[in-house]
Amino acid sequence: MMRTMDDIGPNDTEALALSLEATGDFRVLRRLRDPLSPPVNDGPDVRRGLFVDVETTGLDPDCDEIIELAMVRFHYATDGRIFGLGEIFEGLRQPSSPIPAAITALTGITDEMVVGRSIDLSAMQALVAETDLVIAHNAGFDRRFLERLDPVFASKPWACSMSQIDWAGEGFEGVKLAYLAMGAGFFYDRHRAKNDCLAAIELLSRTLPVSGDLALKRMLYRARKHGWRVWAVDTPFAKKDEIKRRLYKWNGDSRLGPKAWYIDVDDDGREAELAFLRDEIYRDERHVDCRRVTALERFSDRLA
């Protein structure tokens, strides 16, 4: 009798996937599953991480609004091992104006879904207060929105799973969460906040293909290091291309620091950057504005 797909169980499908992969001509993506593991008992090496993700009405935290927030707690060791998932917080929020059609198309969140909904700020604050480190995939986006929602997020150190891991050096072709997931061999239902959090935690638990380190270990190393924001104020226009090649970014928002080029470097790179500005850009001994950066203010507007 010929078997149909209804006759094939989970063990059979995995065996089929392995058989396909063994040929070398196929690569099979697995759907990400999210069983909750009980939190481990706190010990001297164990920390409480909180992965956060927001869906918003747009990209500007000054005028756009959060329409969904998810936070997933997990326990990890200082060496990067993740022990299991804990509490999951989810909340929808009705914005002050209709959700743009492009956002609904991207996230699946409609005006009808958020009518009368608000985020439970007390429960959110309690979860953040008991957290040692807040993480987001593109923390420069999520942190600015969340600090406007509630100042509790400004009291915690932050890390970024997108920018604080050298994904390109590990052989990945992009840093978007969905691209990284496919590169790691799984897929998930994208652009809902909870699903993005769970996918990112899964990535952080994986061993990186080139360095052999756990992804979370590499991120924690970068997050713990202090750094500097170096401002290249009054850069001569003729030097614009040169400073762009150096990977400086332009700050066009005068509310968030000087209207100038800037770059973020670690302790080891600070003196080399000052020498570059002195010798190649200004050609004089002027004072250059350098601001200390730690995980407490990194990715926030307070860097300005």
Buried (B, 14 or more C-beta within 10 A) or exposed (E): EEEEEEEEEEEEEEEEBEEEEEEEEEEBEEEBEBEEEEBBEEEEEBBBBBBBBBBBBEEEBEEBBBBBBBBBBBBBBEEBBBBBBBBBBBBBBBBEEEBEEEBBEEBBBBEEBBEEEEBEEEEBBEBBEEBEBBBBBBBBBBBBBBBBBBEBBBEBBBBBBBBBBEBEEBEBEEBBBBEBBBBBEBBBEBBBBBBBBBBBBBBBBBEBEEBEBBBBBBBBEBBEBEBBBBBBBEBEEEBEEBBEEBEBEBBEEEEBBBEBBBBBBEEEBBEEBBEBBBEEBBEEEEEBEBBEBEBEBBBBBBBB
